Amino acid sequence: TKLEKVFSLINEKSVPQKCEIMAGLISDIDRKINTNRKGILRDASIISEVLKIENYEIATYKTLCTFARNLKEKDSVKILHEILNQEKEVDEKLFEIMETMMYEFGNTYELENV
């Protein structure tokens, strides 16, 4: 993967570690899937939780880019910036999907309650 390439460039070994924050966010998603009724609101709520994960990843890659840039690791910066841009694109797309869902829900709600 791209991240493994960065580790290789800096002569370090990639050692996977469990992140308690991510585990908690994933647990929140599971809870919403299992306890809420199916529908637009549940789906939008799940996407909002996924957006939290994306924002956590964006913050992480921004930080890594800054570290690599300050350490003059130009090749690593390039790769990390590519990953960061991919995460930002996913974040934007997910937000657009959630926004569209909420717009549709608002229109449906308005029609049902007229």
BELDA-V491239 format. One record per residue. PHI is phi in whole degrees, -180 to 180 (none if undefined). PSI is psi in whole degrees, 0 to 359 (none if undefined). Layout:
phi:PHI psi:PSI
phi:PHI psi:PSI
//
This chain:
phi:none psi:170
phi:-62 psi:320
phi:-66 psi:322
phi:-63 psi:326
phi:-63 psi:319
phi:-61 psi:314
phi:-59 psi:320
phi:-64 psi:319
phi:-62 psi:328
phi:-100 psi:13
phi:57 psi:45
phi:-124 psi:156
phi:-96 psi:135
phi:-79 psi:121
phi:-121 psi:105
phi:-60 psi:139
phi:-134 psi:144
phi:-74 psi:134
phi:-106 psi:116
phi:-64 psi:327
phi:-64 psi:312
phi:-62 psi:318
phi:-60 psi:321
phi:-67 psi:318
phi:-65 psi:320
phi:-66 psi:322
phi:-62 psi:320
phi:-62 psi:319
phi:-64 psi:313
phi:-58 psi:318
phi:-63 psi:316
phi:-65 psi:322
phi:-64 psi:318
phi:-86 psi:343
phi:-113 psi:344
phi:-101 psi:149
phi:-66 psi:146
phi:-63 psi:146
phi:151 psi:181
phi:-61 psi:316
phi:-63 psi:318
phi:-64 psi:314
phi:-62 psi:317
phi:-64 psi:323
phi:-64 psi:319
phi:-64 psi:316
phi:-62 psi:323
phi:-62 psi:325
phi:-69 psi:320
phi:-65 psi:325
phi:-62 psi:327
phi:-62 psi:318
phi:-64 psi:314
phi:-60 psi:317
phi:-66 psi:325
phi:-64 psi:316
phi:-65 psi:319
phi:-60 psi:314
phi:-61 psi:320
phi:-64 psi:313
phi:-71 psi:328
phi:-61 psi:315
phi:-63 psi:314
phi:-62 psi:320
phi:-61 psi:317
phi:-64 psi:315
phi:-59 psi:310
phi:-63 psi:319
phi:-62 psi:316
phi:-69 psi:336
phi:-91 psi:5
phi:62 psi:34
phi:-95 psi:74
phi:-59 psi:317
phi:-66 psi:322
phi:-67 psi:320
phi:-60 psi:316
phi:-60 psi:312
phi:-66 psi:314
phi:-64 psi:325
phi:-68 psi:323
phi:-61 psi:314
phi:-62 psi:315
phi:-58 psi:315
phi:-64 psi:322
phi:-63 psi:316
phi:-63 psi:320
phi:-64 psi:320
phi:-64 psi:317
phi:-62 psi:316
phi:-58 psi:313
phi:-63 psi:316
phi:-65 psi:315
phi:-61 psi:320
phi:-64 psi:319
phi:-61 psi:318
phi:-63 psi:313
phi:-63 psi:318
phi:-62 psi:317
phi:-63 psi:317
phi:-61 psi:316
phi:-69 psi:325
phi:-64 psi:314
phi:-63 psi:319
phi:-62 psi:316
phi:-60 psi:318
phi:-66 psi:319
phi:-65 psi:315
phi:-61 psi:318
phi:-64 psi:318
phi:-67 psi:322
phi:-72 psi:334
phi:-108 psi:21
phi:-88 psi:none
//
